[in-house]
Amino acid sequence: MELNEAIAKRRSVRNFKNQPLPDGTVEKLIDAARIAPSAGNLQVCEYVAVSKPETKQALSAAAGGQIQVAQASVVIVVCVNQKPLKNMEAEALTFTVFWMRGQQLKT
């Protein structure tokens, strides 16, 4: 399937069966997400698989009452560790300041 075809045929699923997934499915999904490239290879995402009904219900409420969150057999929560991003922003700012100073010296 070509990229444009995949994009054109994409669909949004909002109804889920509340039944267990085959063994290894969640791990495969998380592994695929974990090894995906990231900006600067920072790998700032962490993944939590949630299957407890009461936790899924709380996530559903936190997601604006989206009932499909509570209906899914497993919800994968993506968490972002912002510390490496802040370090990257500081490095980028430092580089920009040095670059600007260098430009001033050239004139």
Contacts in CASP RR format, 6 or more apart in sequence:
PFRMAT RR
TARGET T0000
AUTHOR 0000-0000-0000
METHOD contacts of the structure
MODEL  1
MELNEAIAKRRSVRNFKNQPLPDGTVEKLIDAARIAPSAGNLQVCEYVAV
SKPETKQALSAAAGGQIQVAQASVVIVVCVNQKPLKNMEAEALTFTVFWM
RGQQLKT
1 9 0 8 1.000
14 68 0 8 1.000
15 68 0 8 1.000
15 71 0 8 1.000
16 68 0 8 1.000
16 71 0 8 1.000
16 72 0 8 1.000
16 73 0 8 1.000
17 73 0 8 1.000
18 71 0 8 1.000
18 72 0 8 1.000
18 73 0 8 1.000
19 73 0 8 1.000
20 73 0 8 1.000
21 73 0 8 1.000
21 74 0 8 1.000
26 49 0 8 1.000
26 74 0 8 1.000
26 76 0 8 1.000
29 76 0 8 1.000
30 47 0 8 1.000
30 49 0 8 1.000
30 76 0 8 1.000
33 45 0 8 1.000
33 47 0 8 1.000
33 76 0 8 1.000
33 78 0 8 1.000
34 43 0 8 1.000
34 45 0 8 1.000
34 47 0 8 1.000
38 44 0 8 1.000
38 45 0 8 1.000
40 88 0 8 1.000
42 84 0 8 1.000
42 85 0 8 1.000
42 88 0 8 1.000
44 80 0 8 1.000
44 81 0 8 1.000
44 82 0 8 1.000
44 84 0 8 1.000
44 85 0 8 1.000
45 78 0 8 1.000
45 79 0 8 1.000
45 80 0 8 1.000
45 81 0 8 1.000
46 78 0 8 1.000
46 79 0 8 1.000
46 80 0 8 1.000
46 81 0 8 1.000
47 76 0 8 1.000
47 77 0 8 1.000
47 78 0 8 1.000
47 79 0 8 1.000
48 76 0 8 1.000
48 77 0 8 1.000
48 79 0 8 1.000
49 74 0 8 1.000
49 75 0 8 1.000
49 76 0 8 1.000
49 77 0 8 1.000
50 56 0 8 1.000
50 59 0 8 1.000
50 74 0 8 1.000
50 75 0 8 1.000
50 76 0 8 1.000
50 77 0 8 1.000
51 73 0 8 1.000
51 74 0 8 1.000
51 75 0 8 1.000
53 70 0 8 1.000
56 69 0 8 1.000
56 70 0 8 1.000
56 72 0 8 1.000
56 75 0 8 1.000
57 70 0 8 1.000
59 69 0 8 1.000
59 70 0 8 1.000
59 75 0 8 1.000
59 77 0 8 1.000
60 66 0 8 1.000
60 67 0 8 1.000
60 68 0 8 1.000
60 69 0 8 1.000
60 70 0 8 1.000
63 69 0 8 1.000
69 75 0 8 1.000
END
